[in-house]
Amino acid sequence: MKGAGNVATRTRAQKFTVSAAISTAVFALVAVLLPSPAGATIFDRFSVEEADSFVFEPLSDICGFEVQLTFEASGNVIIREGKGKLDSAFFAHEKISYTETYSANGKYFTISGNLVFQETRAVPLGGGLFEFSSIEAGQPYTVRDMDGKVLLRDRGVIASTIVFDTLGDDVPGGTFIEQVDFRVAGPHPGLDADPTQACSLLAPDLA
């Protein structure tokens, strides 16, 4: 997707709630399964260290009461730059861990994840358009209640292919055009979860 856009732009809208924080076990396996794109050189590498706390309005609007979100995330990102016909394509390789705590009415639940994300291939479509393939592997999404009980956990691999406009320049970034393919291996119940279920975990007790 032309660079490290995954950390900053991924949303969990299709999951248990909408994650505004980081839109993250199998690192050794991924090193074997996800080779670096052929002909790509390192453009940049950096560490991710983020933490914040704020009223999370999307879930507050759904639940009808104020929900506080506190999160922290850490990891490493490598951006590789393509050559030749791929000279405006950038490939992200991310290893991310995060924890989000949603609280209201004296109650809370957590969402956490550990994942590897890597863009593995780019096919030129003309101009600045490319078809990018990526893999996300690990346990990217686990929901726990106040007692630490696991309510929901995604694990396995997601393979995705998109069309992306790199704008033909020499810096990461661009415009998402469309999703071409989306394949899931392993259980990912979070993909079908209802965001309103989160409200029941935080709802005030009845008098």
MONOR-V772879 format. One record per pair of residues at least 4 apart in sequence whose C-alpha atoms are under 8 Angstrom apart, sorted by the first residue. I is the first residue (numbers start at 1). GAP is how many residues later the second one is. Records with the same first field share a line. If there is no record, write none. Layout:
# MONOR-V772879
I = GAP, GAP
This chain:
# MONOR-V772879
1 = 4, 88, 89, 90, 91, 118, 131, 161, 163, 172, 175
2 = 86, 87, 88, 89, 90, 162, 164, 170, 171, 172
3 = 76, 77, 86, 87, 88, 89, 169, 170
4 = 4, 73, 74, 75, 87, 88, 89, 90, 168
5 = 4, 5, 87, 168
6 = 4, 17, 86, 111
7 = 15, 16, 17, 87
8 = 14, 15
9 = 13, 14
10 = 12, 13
11 = 7, 8, 9, 11, 12
12 = 4, 5, 6, 7, 11
13 = 4, 5, 6
14 = 4, 176, 177, 178, 179, 180, 181
15 = 175, 176, 177, 178, 179, 180
16 = 174, 177, 178, 179, 180, 181, 182
17 = 42, 177, 178, 179, 181
18 = 40, 41, 177
19 = 4
20 = 36
21 = 50, 51, 79
22 = 51, 76
24 = 70, 71, 72, 73, 74, 89, 90, 91, 92, 93, 116
25 = 89, 90, 113, 114
26 = 4, 89, 90, 111, 112
27 = 4, 89, 111
28 = 4
29 = 4
30 = 4, 86, 107
31 = 4
34 = 84, 86, 101
35 = 85
36 = 4, 84
37 = 45, 54, 82, 83, 84
39 = 43, 44
40 = 40, 41, 42, 43
41 = 39, 40, 41, 42
42 = 36, 37, 38, 39
43 = 35, 36, 37, 38
44 = 34, 35, 36
45 = 31, 32, 33, 34
46 = 30, 31, 32
47 = 27, 28, 29, 30
48 = 25, 26, 27, 28, 29, 48
49 = 23, 24, 25, 26
50 = 21, 22, 23, 24
51 = 19, 20, 21, 22
52 = 18, 19, 20
53 = 15, 16, 17, 18
54 = 14, 15, 16
55 = 5, 11, 12, 13, 14
56 = 4, 10, 11, 12, 13
57 = 4, 9, 10
58 = 4
59 = 4, 8, 136, 140
60 = 4, 5, 6, 7
61 = 4, 5
62 = 134, 137
63 = 133, 136
65 = 39
66 = 38
67 = 35, 36, 37
68 = 33, 34, 35, 36
69 = 31, 32, 33, 34
70 = 30, 31, 32
71 = 27, 28, 29, 30
72 = 26, 27, 28
73 = 23, 24, 25, 26
74 = 22, 23, 24
75 = 19, 20, 21, 22
76 = 18, 19, 20
77 = 15, 16, 17, 18
78 = 14, 15, 16
79 = 11, 12, 13, 14
80 = 10, 11, 12
81 = 5, 6, 7, 8, 9, 10
82 = 4, 5, 6, 7, 8, 9
83 = 4, 5
85 = 39
86 = 36, 38
87 = 83
88 = 40, 78, 79, 80, 81, 82, 83
89 = 33, 41, 77, 83
90 = 81, 82
91 = 27, 28, 29
92 = 25, 26, 27
93 = 23, 24, 25, 26
94 = 21, 22, 23, 24
95 = 19, 20, 21, 22
96 = 17, 18, 19, 20
97 = 15, 16, 17, 18
98 = 14, 15, 16
99 = 11, 12, 13, 14
100 = 10, 11, 12
101 = 7, 8, 9, 10
102 = 6, 7, 8
103 = 4, 5, 6, 99
104 = 4, 98, 99
105 = 97, 98, 99
106 = 96
107 = 39, 94, 95, 96
108 = 37, 38, 93, 94
109 = 34, 35, 36, 37, 92, 93
110 = 32, 33, 34, 35, 36
111 = 30, 31, 32, 33
112 = 28, 29, 30, 31
113 = 26, 27, 28, 29
114 = 24, 25, 26, 27
115 = 21, 22, 23, 24, 25
116 = 20, 21, 22
117 = 17, 18, 19, 20
118 = 16, 17, 18
119 = 13, 14, 15, 16
120 = 12, 13, 14, 15
121 = 11, 12, 13
122 = 8, 9, 10, 11
123 = 7, 8, 9
124 = 4, 5, 6, 7
125 = 4, 5, 6
126 = 4
127 = 41
128 = 37, 38, 39, 40
129 = 34, 35, 36, 37, 38
130 = 33, 34, 35, 36
131 = 30, 31, 32, 33
132 = 29, 30, 31, 32
133 = 26, 27, 28, 29
134 = 25, 26, 27
135 = 22, 23, 24, 25
136 = 21, 22, 23
137 = 18, 19, 20, 21
138 = 17, 18, 19
139 = 14, 15, 16, 17
140 = 14, 15
141 = 11, 12, 13, 14, 49
142 = 8, 9, 10, 11, 12
143 = 7, 8, 9, 10
144 = 4, 5, 6, 7, 8
145 = 4, 5, 6, 56
152 = 37, 38
153 = 34, 35, 36, 37
154 = 32, 33, 34, 35, 36
155 = 31, 32, 33
156 = 28, 29, 30, 31, 32
157 = 27, 28, 29
158 = 24, 25, 26, 27
159 = 22, 23, 24, 25
160 = 19, 20, 21, 22, 23
161 = 18, 19, 20, 21
162 = 14, 15, 16, 17, 18, 19
163 = 13, 14, 15, 16, 17
164 = 10, 11, 12, 13, 14
165 = 9, 10, 11, 12
166 = 6, 7, 8, 9
167 = 7, 8
184 = 4
189 = 4
193 = 4
195 = 4
196 = 4
197 = 4
198 = 4
199 = 4
